[in-house]
Amino acid sequence: VHVAQNLGAGRRSTAELFAAASLALVVVFAAVISAAMALGAPALVRAYRLAPGVASGATSFLVIYGGLSIFTAINIVQASILRSFGHARDPMVVNAASLGLAVAGNALCLFGPEDFPVRGVAGVAWSTVLSQLAACLASAWALRRRGIHLPLRGLREVPARVYRAILAVGVPTAGEYVSYNLSQGAILAMLSTMGTDALAAYGIAMAVLRYVFIPGVSIGAAAQLRVGYLVGAGKHDDAARRVLVYFAWGFGISAVLAGAVYLARAPLIAIFTGDPAVAGLVAAVLLVAVVHEPGRDFNTIIIPALKGAGDVRFPVYAGLVSMWGISVAGAWFLGLRMGLGITGVWLAMAADEWLRGLAMVWRWRSGVWRRFKLLTPEEELGAVAEDLDAIIEYALLAGFGCPALIANAATH
């Protein structure tokens, strides 16, 4: 958001400074969270009451992939920087190549020769981590090739207010994502009490519906950047009009795709399972998805637009109330208490998306977001603040397997 607004205001060097500072912060936080994931994987898996064999594989995957997820975090922030500077094709190519490497590595680990060095779930985790590492290196090369200068060694000249400004947007946004993932984890825990058929249906439905909601997510990401540029340039009326157009396109695409998926449900479900019980549950979910998926676009498009304008807190607070008060509580009431199972769970999630989404549309149309602007006066960016080079160096080392250095990074 800071990068986009500064670019919209014609302040490229300031945008590069914010991008570099963001990368430094992400590295530090990701190193700490990766270590926590590796250490907490056994306790997390136990919460889902999985069969011993499944639990063992899940723990192994989380320790390896979760413990080295710092590479995924770095890849995400580098891709965001590239998109913010108008180079959206580079992250697409890098991620497509990374996915190809992951799929090929996973296939070797699962179906390759018996003497392959690492097989099974552990092999899948390692091949996925290596694909993300390759993506990090490719994205770093793309940043250099595009002439985007990230003054990492000059971070000692960045005033503390820059980091505070980034955290003022990043912390609430991260809190929203954490809350969403925790709420989904709570719902998944409920599903685990409904039996393996419900869990299998959940996995199949998500695998199919991912292709329905990806367009909305992509449009939302573009909307956030575009709104940031326009707000930075002072073109609020243009931003207000464009976002509604973006939403109309996203809503229409999702409605068409969700309807098409439901009509083609039989052959699609047959790809994943031949069990009639599981197939019936998936079919019921896909019917609810005809309503659920277009409603999701309220939040995947309007919320990023609000954040692009600098209106960060309202979506977070509304999301916390809706995710837990409607989605999770509704899943418990409809799915467990009323006995509707996974269909009830999906109905609750649909209600969350629509009610929260309508609140976001009201917020956008109210124009409150016009009062927000994240640009920091350029004259305030020349001050000298504390030296953060050590944090970057320590955190990078921590990401390559030196957890002991995380404490030093936190101390600095």
C-alpha positions, 0 to 999 in steps of 0.5 A: 500500500505504501509503495503503491501510494508513493508511486502514484505520487511520483516518488519512486525512491521513497517507494523503493525505501518502503519496499526494502524496509518491508522486506527486512521486516518480513524476513525477521517475522518470518524467521521467528514464525518458521521456528515457532511452526517447527517447534509447535507442529506436534501440538498443532497436529494433535488438536485435529485428532487424526489417525496415528499414521496421518498424524505422523505424516502431517507432523513431518510435513509441518516441521519441514515445510513450516520450519522453512516457510521463511522462503515462502514469505520472502517470495510473497513480499518480492512478488508484491514489490514487483507487482507494485512497480507494474511488473505483474507478469514476472511473479506469474512466470516465477510462481508457475515455474516454482509450481512446476518444480514442486509438482515434479519433485512431489511426483518423484518423491511419491512415485519415483524409484525406490532408491530416491533419497527422500520419499513420501510426505517428507520428500513432498515437503522438501521438494516444495521448500526447494521450489520456494527457494528457487522462486526467491532467487528468481524473484531477486533476479527479476527485481534487479533486472527491472531496475528496482533498487532495494537499498538494504544496506542503507536501511540504517538511514531509514527513520523509525517512523517508516517502520512504524508506518509499515507496521500500522498497516501490516499488523492489522492486516496480518491479524486479519489473516491470522484470524481467518486461518484460525477460524478456518482451523476451528471449522476444520476441527469441527469437520474432523468430528463429523468423520473422514467422509466430511474431511474428504468432501472438504478437501475435494470441494476446496480443490475444485472451488479454488479455481472459482475464487482465484479470479476474484482474488487476482482482481482484488490484488490488482484493485488494491494496487490501482487504488493505491496509485490513484489515491497517491495521485489524488484521484479519489473519484476515479478510484471510487468508480473503478473499484465498483467496476472491478467488483462487477467483473469479479462477481460476474465471473465467480457466478458463471464459474460456480454455476458451471462447476455445479452443472459439471459436478458429476465428472469433476467429483469423479476425478477425486473419488468414487465413493457415493457418500463422499460424492453426495457431500461434495455435490451439496457443497457445490450447490451452496457454493453457487451462492457462496462464491460470488459473495466471496468477491465482496471481500476479495475485491472491496477489502483490498481496495479499502486497504489500498486507500489506507482504510485498514482497521475497519475491514479487520474489525468487521472481519473479526466479528463476522469470521467468529460470530457468523462463520465459526459460530454458525458452523457449530450451530448449523453443522453440529447442533442442527445436524446439517454437517458439512452443508451447514458449515458451508451455509455459515461461511456463505452467510459470513461472506455476504454479510461482511461483504455488504458491510464492505460495500457500504463502507466503500460507498460511504467515502470514509476511505477518502480521509485516509492517506499514508504518504509520509512527507519526503523531508521526514524520510532523510533522518538517521535512525537505528542501524538495522543491518544486523537484523537483516543479516541475522534473520537471513541466516536464521532462515537457512537453519540458524534458529539461535540467531533469531534471539539476536535479531529480536534483541537488535 
